Amino acid sequence: MTAFLGLDLGTSQVKAMMCASDGTIVGQGSASYPVATPRDGWAESDPELWWRAVRTAVREAKAGAEVAAIGIAGQMHGVVLCNERSVVLRPAILWLDRRASSEMKRYELLTAAQVASLGSAPWPGTAGPMLLWLSRHEPGTYRAARWQLQPKDWLRLRLTGEVATDPTDASATLLYDLPGDTWALDVVESLGLRPDLLAPIRGSGEVAGTLLAGPAAELGLAPGIPVVTGCGDTAASLLAASRTHPLEAGSGWALLTLGTGGQWIAPVDALDPDPAGNTYLCRAVDGRYRLVGMQNVGVALDWVRHMLGASWDELYAAAGRAAAAGLRFEPWLVSERGRSGGGWTGATLAHTREDLLRAALSGVAGLLRDRLDDLRATGTAPRQVLLGGGGSGHPAWRALLAEVLGVPLHPAPAPALTARGATLLAARALAI
């Protein structure tokens, strides 16, 4: 059997999916890896741990199929610094990281036209501010770097030895000219960053190289398999969802994905900036989309789950309980939009463990509702929402979300939208 392999390098987990040419899933695998927090507000990861997780996930997903092409998607915004020999110089900085908050002031010196070309207001979890921080606090490492890569681009480099990025990831770095669809070199120069660190941009579904013999042996695959450039996880999810639902500009549909973080995604035609700076414009594989990102979603629920010793099923099942009077959960466990510090308030001796679980779900649902209001404030008001990601198949959790959000929710047609999108890119590359 011939199949396409899709790899999703998530924030704490790698997923692998094998799909036949008709889209049928023939194999899946996953493996987790830790995210380090060496200081308050920092979030880092060793790419070598990513590779170990990739090996495990691929070998689990193979299912005896012959791989025709490999597609890649991954978490966005972070920075992996590599030298000329492709050696990683320091742990990758992830999108959850907040160390570059002070560096955002440098963006205030840009002209209004330069800021508008970026499509997004500056925030610290993106590559531009991170590189400014590295140039200031780790100048030796910064000078020694030859490339700054997004996570999925490092993975493809490991697979093929080829350096590249794609428009979907590049557009989320705060170093990309969205209307011009190219690196914003004038912005890079104004910020005092090195333009030679930026990887060549290739099409998301373009074949960027072939699988090298060494990595092939570690994955149990044949060398020479075509590997596509790939895309960011949001773009991959949108691509997969668009196969079955009318997720296009003006359709009235939006996609809500729930993972470590959460994202409202709405395809758009216009490139009008958000005056409030609460939403972001990015490139999709086909077209563009407006994004509202949230950090305290899965990461907050996972903390609650561990604190209370609950399984994911037990947590989501608590959504079917009645809300306990007076009990609230603030989800701000990661600093977000000036809010920091979370947990339960209003707890009494009468409240139970199940009440705490239910309150946590309500708190996260309230955060999702507030960010939906941000999307509506830009003139994009979805009438139907496709729901994908963590817990989206649990009826109690989906019912609670629909009640709080006030819009009809439809479960995604397939699990692991990002990995499915990566398989579609692999198939597209071979024009099948």
N, C-alpha and C positions, 0 to 999 in steps of 0.2 A: 504494500500500500504506500502511495506517495502522500506526504502531508507537509504542511507548513508549520514551522515552529515559531511561536511568539513568546518573547521574553519581556516580563514586566519587572523592572528594578524599582520596587517601591521603597518607602521610607524605612521600613523595618522588615520587609519580606520580599523575596523574589518569587514570582509565579511564572511557570512555564506552561504553555498550552500547545497541543498538537491538533491541527484541524485538517480534515480532508479537503479536497478541492471544492466540494459542495458545501463546505462550512461546518460539517459535522465534527464535533469534538471527539477525538479518538484517544486523547491522553492528556492528563494534567498532573502537575507536580508543584510543590512549594517548599520553601525553606526560609526560616527566619534568621535574622542577624541583629546584634545589639546596636543601639544608638548611644553614644557616650555623651555625658554632660560633665566635662572636666571642670567647668565653672558655671555659676548661675547664669542662665541666659544663653549658654553655648550648646550647640548640638553638632556632633561630629561622628564620622564613621570611617572605618578603615576599608578602603576598596578591596583589599584582599579578602575581607569577610564577605563582601558582595560576591566575589568570584567563587568562594567556597559554597555559598548558597546557590549560585547559578548551577554549579556542577551537580549538587544534590537534586535541585528541581528538574533539571533537564533529564537526568538519568531516570527519575521517577515518572516523567511524562512520556518518554520515548515510545512505549507501547509497541515496539518492534517495527514502527513505520520508517520508511525511507524519507529523509528530510530533503525537500526540493529547494527551500529557501528559508532564511531566518529573518524575522522582523524583530525590532527592538523598540521598547518604550520605557520611560522611566520618570522618576520624580524630577521635578523641575527646580530651577533657580539656584541650585548649589554651585560649589566650585571645587574642582579637582585640579590641583597644580601638578604638572608633569614636566620632567626635563627633556632634553633632546633625545634621550634613549628610552623615553616613555616610562621612566621610573617615577612613581608617585612621591612627591617631596614632603608631604604632610597629610594628616587625616583630612578627608573631605569635609567641607563645611556645608551643612544642610540648610534647607529652607526654614527650618524651625529656629535657627540661630538668630540671636538679637545683638550680637557684639558690635555690629556696624551701625548702631543707631546714631552715633555722633557724626558718622561720615555722610549721612544724608544731607547735612548742611551744605556740602559741596555742590549738591544739585541745585541749591537755591541760587547759585551764581550763574546758572545757565540762562540763556534767553528764553522768552516765552515760546518762541518757535521751536527751540530745541526740546523743551519739555513736552510740548504738544506732539512732537514727532515720536516720542517714546511710547505714547499711548497709555501710560500709567503714571500715577504719582509715585515718587520714591518710597520704598520701604526696605528695611534692613536685611530681609531674608532673600535678597537677590544678588546676582553676581557682581553688578557694578559697585554697590556699597561694600560688599565683601572684599573685592579687589583693592578698593581704597584702604580698607582696614589692614589688609595684608601688606600693602606697600608702606604703610606707616609703622606697623607694629612688628612685622617680620620681613624687613627689607632684604635680608640675605636670601631668604626663600623666594621672595618675589623676583629678585634679580636672577636667580638660578632657574626660574621656570621658563620653559619654552612654550607651553600651552596651558590655557585655562579651559577646562572642559566641563560640560554638564555630565551628570552621572551616567546617562545612557550612552553618551559619546565616549566616555572612558571604557565602558563595557565593549562597545564596538571596536575601539582601539585594541583591547585585549584579544578580541576575536580575530581581527583582520590585520592589525598593524597600521591601519589607515586612520588619519586624523581628519575629522569633519564634524560639522553640526548641521542642523536643519532649521528652517525658518520658525517652526513652532517653539523650539527651545530657545533659539536666539532672541525671539521677540519678547521673551520673559526675563531678559537679563538686565534691563534698563540701559542697554548699550546698542539698541537696535532701532533703526529708522523704519517704523511700521508702514507709513505711506510709500516709502521708497523700496521696501522689502530688501534691505541690505544693512550691514553694520553702520551705525551712526558714528562715523569716524570723527566728525566735528565735535560730537559730544565726548568721545573718548579723549580727544586732544584737549578739550576744555577742562576735563576732569584731571588731566595729567596722568592718564593711564597709558599703558603700552599697547598700541594697536597690533603689534606682532604676536600678542598672546591669543588673538581671536582666530578660531579655526575657520577654514573655508566652509562656506555654506553650500549644501547640496540638497536636492529635493528629498522629501521625507521617504518617498517610495522608490528612490533611485538606488541601484546597486552601488554600494560604496566600497566593496571589497569582497574577498572570499575567505572562508574559514581556514586559518592556518593549521598546519599539521599538529603542532603542540597542543593548542586548545582543543582541537578536534579529538585528540586521544583522551584528554581529560574528561570530555563530555560524552565520549562513546559515540561520536559521529564521524562521518567520512570527511576528510579534508576537501577543500575546494567548493564547499556549498556557498552560493551567493548570500551575502549579508547586506540588507538594505540600510540606508542612513538611519531610519527610524524617526521617532517623534516624541514629544513630551507626553506624559501620562494623560493629561486633560484632553489633548488633541486625539490621542488614541481612543479614549472612551467615547468622545463625540463621534469619531469615525465609525466605531462599532455600533453605537446606538442609532446612527443615521441609516443603517442598513434596513431597519424595520420600522422606524418612526420618522415623521416629517420634521426633523430637526434642521430647519433651514431658516434663513432670515425672513421675518414676517409671518411665520407659520403659527405663532402663538404657543409654540412648544419650547420648553427648556429642559435641561438635564441637571439633576441634582445628584452628585456623587458623594458618598460617605466613606471615608477611609480614615487614616490617621488624622487628616484634616477633612474639611468639607468644601465643596465647590458648587456654586451656581454657575451654569454655563448656558449662554444664550447666543446663537449665531446672529450676526449683524452684518449689514452692508456698509453703513456709514462709519466713519472714524471720528465721530464727535467725542472729544474728551469729556470726562465726568468732572464738572466743576467742583464737586465735593471731594473728589479723590478717593472715593470708596470702591470703585470698580476699575477693572483693568481691561485693556484691549490687547488681544494676542492673535497671532496667526494660527489658523487651523490647518489641517492637511489640505482641505479645500475651503478657501474663504477665510473668514475671521470670526472671532467670537468675543463677547463681553463676559468677563469673569468676576465673580465675587468670591474671594477665598476666606476660609475660616480655619483657624488652627485648633481650637478647643472642641473637637468633635470626637473622633475615635480615640485620640490620645487621652482625653478626659474620661471617656467611658471605660477605657482600659484601666486607668488608674483606679476608678471606682470599683471595677470588677475585682482587681487584685486586693484592694483594701478590704473588701467585704467577702472575699473568697467565693465569688460567684462565677459560674460559667457564662459564656456569651448567651446561650439559650435561656438561662435563668434570668439574666439581665433583661433581655428583650421581652420575655414573658411578663415581666413586671409592668410593662406598658399597659397591659390589660387591667391593672388594678385601678381603683379609684384614687385620685390624688389625696394625700393626707393634708388636712387643714393646717395652715401656718408653716408648713415645711417647704423650704426653697433650696435650690442648689445653684450656686454661681459657678460657671464652668471655666473661669479664667485661671486655669492651672499653668498655662503658658501666657506670658505677657502678650496682650493683643489689643491694639488700638488704644493704648494708654491705660488699659485695665489689667491689673495683676492681682493674683490671689483669689482662690476659689474655695469651694466646699459648701457644706450645708449650714443654713441658718434657720432658726425657729424650731430646732429639734427639742423634743421633750422626752421624758421617760415613757410616754405612751406610744412613741413612734417605734416601728419595727424595722428590721433589716430590709424587708421588702418595700417599706415606705421610702427608705433611703434610695433604693435602686430606682423606684418610680420617679422620685424627685430629680435624680440625676438625668434621666431620660427627658423629663420635662424641661430641665434647664438647658440642655443641648438643643432641644426642639425650639425653644425660645430664641436661642442664638441664631438658628437657621432662619427663623421668621424675621428677625431684625435685618439679617443680610438680604433677604428677599425684598424687604422694603428699600434697601439701598439700590437694588437692581431696578425696582419700579420707579425710583426717583429719576432714573436716566431716560425714562420713557419706554423701557422694555418691561412689559407686564405679562408674564406667561399665564395662559389660561389652562394649560395642561402640562404636567411635569412627569418626566421619566425618571424613575428612582433607581440608582445603581449603587453597588458597594455594600459595605458592612451592614448586615441585618436587613437589607432591603427586601428580602423574601419573607421576613417574619410578619405575619398579618397583624399582630398586636402593635408592634413598633410602627408599621406602616400606617395603621389606623390612627395612632396618636399623632404622627407627623401630619397626616392629612387634616386632622382636626385643628392643630395649632397653626398650620400654614394657610389653611383656607383655600387650597387648590386641589383638584383631583390628582392623585398620584398613581402612576402605572409602573409596576415592577419591570426592570430591565429584562429583555428577552433572553439573556444568557448571563451566567456568572462571569466574573473577572472581565469586565468590559475592556480594561486596558490591555490585558494579554490578548483578548480577541482582536482588538484593533491592530495589535502588532502582527498577528497572523494575516490580517487583511492586507497590510502593507507588504508583507512577504509575497502574497499571491499577486498583488498588483505589480510588483517588480518584474514578475515573469509573465505579466499580461494574461493571466489565467482567471 
